[in-house]
């Protein structure tokens, strides 16, 4: 990539070309691997639930990113330089993390993100921003407003954020992830002078480099079941209506009385309410 302009598209296509390693091998490629090996969780318990085909290595990559071991800040510092020589040591980890995140279906909804600094003075309505780092967003306003007495609150209409609450080291943050190079467009800007807080409304701009799966409008925590299980539930919920042939109501009363169990099938076939 030397001599090329670094973009979200060619960054992702480049790091996805490296071999897929486990977390321990991936962090050995970084300049601070001794610190990460010592402080970051590198495995998950055997009883961890793994929907969406997430492997133990996938879960370990997410757990390490969300833990307080220094990996999160160092990775994003490198990404925000926009310099390939700074980001290259992270290619193996980015490949593993990207692979894990993209197994989780995106949830289309409104998110928030709070930071402790004021927005760039050049920002106006219509400005397109590229977030080069891995961007954490949340569905919990209290998480987004924990930046203190001043700062910037982003309200984000996203279509590609993936919910990692169940795999995070800090599940209370209700965290979802936007991958490096996500672009958003400013649609509204306000400044609360009393609280010294800037509020910026943005819309995500989809990139060709972002994997697009069927978008879901439900709350992230409602979408934890694999799609196959959801489809089975839908079929079961419709079963009583399917099992009632219209001819049953036209039988003579005597025939109906001879087969009382047939008239009770809808109650027997109703699936237990597991949710």
Buried (B, 14 or more C-beta within 10 A) or exposed (E): EEEEEBBBEBBBEBBBEBEEBBBBBBBBBBEEBEBBBEBBBBBBEEEBEBBBEBBBBBBBBBBBBBBEBBBBEBBBEBBBEBEBEBBBBBBBBBBBBBBBBBBBBBBBBEBBBBEEEBBEEEBEEEBEBBBBBBBBBBBBEEBBBEBEEEBBBBBBBBBBBBBBBBBBBEEEBBBBBBBBBBBBBBBEBEBEEEEEBBBBBBBBBEBEBBEEBEEBEEEBEEBBBEBEEEEEBEEEEEBBEEEBEEEBEEBEEEEBEEEEEBBEBEEEBEEEEEE
